[in-house]
Amino acid sequence: MMSRLALIGAACLWGASSAWAADIPLYPTGPSEDSAFLRFFNAGSGVLELKAQGSGASLSVSEQARASDFLSVPAGKPVKGSLKQGGHEQALDVSVEPGEFATVFGLPDAPQGLRLVTLREQPDDFNALKASLAFYSLDASCADAGVQVAGRAVDIFKGVADGSLQRRSINPLKLAVQLRCAGASVGAPLELGELAAGQRYSLFLVPSAQGPKLFWAQDTLSN
């Protein structure tokens, strides 16, 4: 678990958050409370809309941006509300532990239209001289999911099970990656650009109508 001091240091190094239509925490976090962090990922078509219960706070995540900033929420207390996409809506009820970073995925689902999956991590790999990269695997059709350096047989992640994630520190450099399923390349290489020392990034493998799809985002904290 990261200490409060480490979290503050990481937040400073992560840089300013992206601008969103509703860039506010869902619930206030008092100064004596331990912080926990929650973000949302839109894996479907159209806007993923969040509405919090009680406070009425809202957040919209477009299919262009895909990943929201991490919002600071009180640790161990339920965040309740709903997530809606198109004509489909699912109830949200999630708690995040102290120092934990949780991502709620809104995934396309044939039977019910929208399915919610939450993946969690307790980052302990902070290194100001390295970049931190995570791989979230959320497409069961991609067996033995992995990621290689594009154009090279160099594994960054290998054999990541559906519904799980891995994170590792890498040297800061310009990077393009290739998704691998069952030992074969899938889709075009994904350009990540120049990864910076002290910054955190995430790769997201999600299902789509065209097959397994890989996205990426820089991990940022909401102000």
Secondary structure as the mmCIF struct_conf table of DSSP 4:
data_model
#
loop_
_struct_conf.conf_type_id
_struct_conf.id
_struct_conf.beg_label_comp_id
_struct_conf.beg_label_asym_id
_struct_conf.beg_label_seq_id
_struct_conf.end_label_comp_id
_struct_conf.end_label_asym_id
_struct_conf.end_label_seq_id
HELX_RH_AL_P HELX_RH_AL_P1 ARG A 4 TRP A 14
HELX_LH_PP_P HELX_LH_PP_P1 ALA A 16 ALA A 19
TURN_TY1_P TURN_TY1_P1 ALA A 21 ALA A 22
BEND BEND1 ILE A 24 ILE A 24
BEND BEND2 LEU A 26 TYR A 27
TURN_TY1_P TURN_TY1_P2 PRO A 31 SER A 32
BEND BEND3 GLU A 33 GLU A 33
HELX_LH_PP_P HELX_LH_PP_P2 ASP A 34 ASP A 34
STRN STRN1 SER A 35 ASN A 42
BEND BEND4 GLY A 44 GLY A 46
STRN STRN2 LEU A 48 ALA A 52
TURN_TY1_P TURN_TY1_P3 GLN A 53 SER A 55
STRN STRN3 SER A 58 VAL A 61
TURN_TY1_P TURN_TY1_P4 GLU A 63 ALA A 65
STRN STRN4 ALA A 67 ALA A 67
HELX_LH_PP_P HELX_LH_PP_P3 SER A 68 ASP A 69
STRN STRN5 PHE A 70 PHE A 70
STRN STRN6 LEU A 71 PRO A 74
TURN_TY1_P TURN_TY1_P5 ALA A 75 GLY A 76
BEND BEND5 LYS A 77 LYS A 77
STRN STRN7 VAL A 79 GLN A 85
TURN_TY1_P TURN_TY1_P6 GLY A 86 GLY A 87
STRN STRN8 HIS A 88 VAL A 94
TURN_TY1_P TURN_TY1_P7 PRO A 98 GLY A 99
STRN STRN9 PHE A 101 ASP A 109
TURN_TY1_P TURN_TY1_P8 ALA A 110 GLN A 112
STRN STRN10 GLY A 113 GLU A 121
TURN_TY1_P TURN_TY1_P9 ALA A 128 LEU A 129
BEND BEND6 LYS A 130 LYS A 130
STRN STRN11 ALA A 131 SER A 137
TURN_TY1_P TURN_TY1_P10 ALA A 140 SER A 141
BEND BEND7 CYS A 142 CYS A 142
TURN_TY1_P TURN_TY1_P11 ALA A 143 ASP A 144
STRN STRN12 ALA A 145 VAL A 149
TURN_TY1_P TURN_TY1_P12 ALA A 150 GLY A 151
BEND BEND8 ARG A 152 ARG A 152
STRN STRN13 ASP A 155 VAL A 160
HELX_LH_PP_P HELX_LH_PP_P4 ALA A 161 ALA A 161
TURN_TY1_P TURN_TY1_P13 ASP A 162 GLY A 163
STRN STRN14 SER A 164 ILE A 170
STRN STRN15 LYS A 174 CYS A 181
TURN_TY1_P TURN_TY1_P14 ALA A 182 GLY A 183
STRN STRN16 ALA A 184 GLU A 194
HELX_LH_PP_P HELX_LH_PP_P5 LEU A 195 ALA A 196
TURN_TY1_P TURN_TY1_P15 ALA A 197 GLY A 198
STRN STRN17 ARG A 200 VAL A 206
TURN_TY1_P TURN_TY1_P16 ALA A 209 GLN A 210
BEND BEND9 GLY A 211 GLY A 211
STRN STRN18 LYS A 213 GLN A 218
STRN STRN19 LEU A 221 LEU A 221
#
